[in-house]
Amino acid sequence: MVFPRAFYGGVGRTKLSAGSELTHYARHARLLHWQVAYWRTLGGLLIVLGLFRWGIAIGALPSVGGSFQDLNGPWQWATINLGVAYLVAGVGLWLLASWGVVVWFYGAASEIVMHTLLAGTFQFRLYPVALQAALIGVYLWLRRSINGASADRYKSRREVRRAAGGDLAISIRRLTVGAKEGFGQILVLTRLTGKEKKESAPPGQ
């Protein structure tokens, strides 16, 4: 489970009465439990959406425009792009990893832009835009509530925001490094495969 460090104590803490401390702790813990439930519910939904996109890509499910081969280039790219993003984000959110939120925001932003700013290519569709906006709104409300509970408990909103921002930056940096390493391994494997094909080819070809 990955949550900002400030949520577990020690940030700008001042002396509180036993009853006040217990009240703040109970509210704080309740909000964290709601966040865990929301992340895992959202993770399951994104996994289903990702599998649906891949079902279209492999021809197991029909799309609005027919089979995957009948779709134009932008739609084929969008199907694969969102299929990968939603599956990765769903797994990350189910594991309660903050990088899952980063990947989800990327997928959600891509889908919102597709059906608003790029509506001439992907058509304007209210349902996916409204769904993603609502999901992001609930997430931001939970985060704001948790930050408020943390600040009430430790009396330091600036320290809470600083700790949360630091953890998000670390998650983004880890995701970037992991992506670079993954692309590097794919490039190496591609080069090795090409070299093996050249060596196994008959002379004169």
C-alpha positions as CSV (number, residue, x, y, z in Angstrom):
1,M,0.0,0.0,0.0
2,V,1.5,3.4,-1.0
3,F,0.2,6.5,0.6
4,P,2.1,9.8,1.3
5,R,4.3,9.7,4.4
6,A,2.4,12.5,6.1
7,F,-0.6,10.2,6.4
8,Y,1.1,8.1,9.0
9,G,2.3,10.7,11.4
10,G,5.2,12.9,12.5
11,V,4.7,15.9,10.2
12,G,4.4,19.2,12.1
13,R,2.7,17.5,15.0
14,T,1.5,19.6,18.0
15,K,0.1,18.5,21.3
16,L,-3.6,17.6,21.2
17,S,-6.0,16.4,23.8
18,A,-6.6,12.7,24.0
19,G,-10.2,13.1,22.8
20,S,-9.3,15.4,19.9
21,E,-6.5,13.2,18.8
22,L,-8.8,10.1,18.8
23,T,-11.4,12.0,16.8
24,H,-8.9,13.2,14.2
25,Y,-7.3,9.7,14.0
26,A,-10.7,8.0,13.5
27,R,-11.7,10.4,10.7
28,H,-8.3,10.1,9.1
29,A,-8.4,6.3,9.2
30,R,-12.0,6.2,7.8
31,L,-11.0,8.3,4.8
32,L,-8.0,6.1,4.1
33,H,-10.3,3.1,4.1
34,W,-12.6,4.8,1.7
35,Q,-9.7,5.6,-0.5
36,V,-8.5,2.0,-0.5
37,A,-12.0,0.8,-1.5
38,Y,-12.2,3.4,-4.2
39,W,-8.8,2.7,-5.7
40,R,-9.6,-1.0,-5.9
41,T,-13.0,-0.5,-7.3
42,L,-11.6,1.9,-9.9
43,G,-8.8,-0.6,-10.6
44,G,-11.2,-3.4,-11.3
45,L,-13.2,-1.1,-13.6
46,L,-10.1,0.0,-15.5
47,I,-9.0,-3.6,-16.0
48,V,-12.4,-4.4,-17.5
49,L,-12.1,-1.4,-19.8
50,G,-8.6,-2.4,-20.8
51,L,-9.7,-6.0,-21.6
52,F,-12.6,-4.7,-23.6
53,R,-10.2,-2.6,-25.7
54,W,-7.9,-5.6,-26.2
55,G,-11.0,-7.7,-27.1
56,I,-11.7,-5.3,-29.9
57,A,-8.0,-5.3,-31.0
58,I,-7.8,-9.1,-31.3
59,G,-11.2,-9.4,-33.0
60,A,-13.1,-11.1,-30.2
61,L,-15.4,-8.1,-29.7
62,P,-17.0,-5.8,-32.3
63,S,-16.3,-2.0,-32.2
64,V,-18.6,0.8,-33.1
65,G,-17.0,1.1,-36.6
66,G,-16.8,-2.6,-37.2
67,S,-13.8,-4.9,-36.8
68,F,-10.4,-3.7,-35.7
69,Q,-9.1,-4.0,-39.3
70,D,-11.9,-1.7,-40.5
71,L,-11.0,1.1,-38.2
72,N,-8.8,3.9,-39.4
73,G,-5.3,4.5,-38.1
74,P,-6.1,7.0,-35.3
75,W,-8.8,4.7,-34.0
76,Q,-6.5,1.7,-34.1
77,W,-3.9,3.6,-32.2
78,A,-6.4,4.9,-29.6
79,T,-7.7,1.3,-29.0
80,I,-4.2,-0.1,-28.3
81,N,-3.1,3.0,-26.4
82,L,-6.1,2.9,-24.0
83,G,-6.0,-0.8,-23.8
84,V,-2.4,-0.8,-22.4
85,A,-2.9,2.3,-20.2
86,Y,-6.1,1.0,-18.6
87,L,-4.7,-2.4,-17.9
88,V,-1.5,-1.0,-16.3
89,A,-3.4,1.6,-14.4
90,G,-6.0,-1.0,-13.2
91,V,-3.3,-3.3,-11.8
92,G,-1.5,-0.3,-10.2
93,L,-4.6,0.9,-8.5
94,W,-5.6,-2.6,-7.3
95,L,-2.1,-2.8,-5.7
96,L,-2.7,0.6,-4.2
97,A,0.4,2.0,-6.0
98,S,0.5,5.7,-6.7
99,W,2.0,5.1,-10.2
100,G,-1.4,3.5,-11.0
101,V,-3.0,7.0,-10.5
102,V,-0.4,8.5,-12.9
103,V,-1.1,6.0,-15.7
104,W,-4.9,6.4,-15.1
105,F,-4.6,10.2,-15.4
106,Y,-2.8,9.7,-18.7
107,G,-5.5,7.3,-20.1
108,A,-8.3,9.5,-18.8
109,A,-6.8,12.6,-20.3
110,S,-6.2,10.8,-23.6
111,E,-9.9,9.7,-23.8
112,I,-11.2,13.2,-22.8
113,V,-9.0,14.9,-25.4
114,M,-10.1,12.3,-28.1
115,H,-13.8,13.1,-27.7
116,T,-13.5,16.8,-27.1
117,L,-10.5,18.6,-28.7
118,L,-10.1,15.8,-31.4
119,A,-13.9,15.2,-31.9
120,G,-13.4,15.7,-35.6
121,T,-11.3,12.6,-35.7
122,F,-12.8,10.5,-32.9
123,Q,-16.4,11.9,-32.7
124,F,-17.8,13.8,-29.7
125,R,-19.0,11.4,-27.1
126,L,-20.4,12.6,-23.8
127,Y,-20.5,9.3,-21.9
128,P,-16.7,8.6,-21.7
129,V,-15.9,12.2,-21.0
130,A,-18.5,12.5,-18.2
131,L,-17.4,9.2,-16.7
132,Q,-13.8,10.0,-16.6
133,A,-14.5,13.5,-15.2
134,A,-16.7,12.0,-12.5
135,L,-14.1,9.5,-11.5
136,I,-11.4,12.1,-11.4
137,G,-13.7,14.4,-9.3
138,V,-14.3,11.7,-6.7
139,Y,-10.6,11.0,-6.5
140,L,-9.7,14.6,-6.0
141,W,-12.5,15.0,-3.4
142,L,-11.0,12.1,-1.5
143,R,-7.5,13.4,-1.7
144,R,-8.7,16.9,-0.5
145,S,-10.5,15.3,2.4
146,I,-7.6,13.2,3.4
147,N,-5.2,16.2,3.2
148,G,-7.6,18.2,5.3
149,A,-7.8,15.4,7.9
150,S,-4.0,15.2,7.9
151,A,-3.7,19.0,8.4
152,D,-6.3,18.9,11.2
153,R,-4.4,16.2,12.9
154,Y,-0.8,17.6,12.5
155,K,-1.6,21.3,12.1
156,S,0.6,21.8,9.1
157,R,-1.0,21.9,5.6
158,R,2.2,23.0,4.0
159,E,4.1,20.0,5.3
160,V,1.3,17.6,4.3
161,R,1.2,19.0,0.7
162,R,5.0,18.9,0.5
163,A,5.2,15.2,1.6
164,A,2.4,14.2,-0.8
165,G,4.0,16.1,-3.7
166,G,7.3,14.4,-2.9
167,D,5.8,11.0,-3.0
168,L,4.0,11.7,-6.3
169,A,7.3,13.0,-7.8
170,I,9.0,9.8,-6.7
171,S,6.3,7.7,-8.3
172,I,6.5,9.6,-11.6
173,R,10.3,9.2,-11.6
174,R,10.1,5.5,-10.9
175,L,7.5,5.1,-13.7
176,T,9.7,7.0,-16.2
177,V,12.8,5.0,-15.3
178,G,10.9,1.7,-15.6
179,A,9.5,2.8,-19.0
180,K,13.0,3.7,-20.2
181,E,14.4,0.3,-19.1
182,G,11.5,-1.5,-20.7
183,F,12.0,0.3,-24.1
184,G,15.7,-0.4,-23.8
185,Q,15.2,-4.1,-23.3
186,I,12.8,-4.2,-26.3
187,L,15.3,-2.4,-28.5
188,V,18.1,-4.9,-27.5
189,L,15.9,-7.9,-28.1
190,T,14.9,-6.5,-31.5
191,R,18.5,-6.0,-32.5
192,L,19.5,-9.5,-31.3
193,T,16.6,-11.0,-33.3
194,G,17.6,-9.1,-36.4
195,K,21.2,-10.3,-36.0
196,E,20.2,-13.9,-35.6
197,K,18.1,-13.8,-38.7
198,K,21.0,-12.4,-40.7
199,E,23.4,-15.0,-39.4
200,S,20.9,-17.9,-40.1
201,A,20.1,-16.7,-43.6
202,P,21.6,-18.8,-46.4
203,P,24.7,-17.2,-48.2
204,G,23.8,-14.9,-51.1
205,Q,20.5,-13.7,-49.6
